[in-house]
Structures are given as structure tokens and as C-alpha cells.
Amino acid sequence: MKDGVRILGIDPGSRITGYGVIEYLRGQPFFIACGTIRAKEKSLADRLWEIHSGISEVIAEHSPFMAAIEKVFVSINPSSALKLGHARGVLILAAREKGMTVAEYSPSQIKQAVAGYGRAEKAQVQEMVRAILGLDRKPSNDAADALAVAVCHSNHLLVNGQPATKIVTR
């Protein structure tokens, strides 16, 4: 891919974090990579370290210029929301350490961007990500969510007419 901008999408989690990397070129998103970072340690501090280290490796391997992350979804369990907030913090820190800008989107904004409906089901988001990026098969839930975040951000760039401020040549 030439003359595009790389976007890292992140679906944060304190145990499983999804990531997706796309190249945004001439108004179109193109798939680069996706996967998950699985924190195996028991303590929160050790899991946060694993998440930070894992996303730092992804950044080093794929050289994205900007990142987008899903905002905290507050559900019934405040303890889970707090842990998710910690995970988001280390993910944002890792991106900022590499000089990347970080955009944040709500779950409904992300679903709206890829499925056209802010309350779309996970399976719908997975299928739309597959179709938008021309993938042969659906990515895992967490990776699909991360790719959806990246696609949402590329849509934001397109709608707002923001030029890619750093062009990468591969």
C-alpha cells in the first residue's frame, strides 16, 4: 500500500483487547492486520503490563500514525467498568508514547459507522467489517470490534475532510 495513513483501532478489555490496523487510502479503508492481546496474569497490575506490552509490539510491527479507541461502556458492574478504564489508560498511554493522536468513539458511533445502525448486534458488526474490508472470513469478535473502531475513524476523517498529516510509503 502506498501513500496512505495507518490507523490502529482498539477494542479495550482488561483480559482480552482487540486490535485492528487499516490503511486509509484515497477515501477507502484497507485491511492490514488484526488480532487480540490476551492478558493471562491474575493481578490487575500484571494484566495492565501485558496489555501495554502487547499493544506496544503491535505499534512497533505495523507503524500506525493514529489510533482510535472505544469509549468506556458503563454497565451494571462498576468494578468491571473501572478495570476497563485502567486498560484504556494503558492503551492510550502506549499510543501517545509513540506520538500518535488518539480519537475516542462511543459504541453507538462505531456501530453506526459500520452497520448504519447504532444498536447493531455484534454479528452484524462482524459481517459488515468483513464486507467493508473485503475479508475472506469474519474476524473474532474482539478483532472485528477493533477493526470497526478503525473504520469509524477513517469515516470521521473522510466526513471532516481531514487530510492525512503523515503519509506512509510502504
Buried (B, 14 or more C-beta within 10 A) or exposed (E): EEEBBBBBBBBBBBBBBBBBBBBBBEEEBBBBBBBBBBBEEEEBEEBBBBBBEBBBEBBEEBEBBBBBBBBBEEEEEEEBEBBBEBBBBBBBBBBEEBEBEBBBBBBBBBBBBBBEEEEBEEEBBBBBBBEBBEBEEBBBBBBBBBBBBBBBBBBBBEEEEEEBEEEBEE
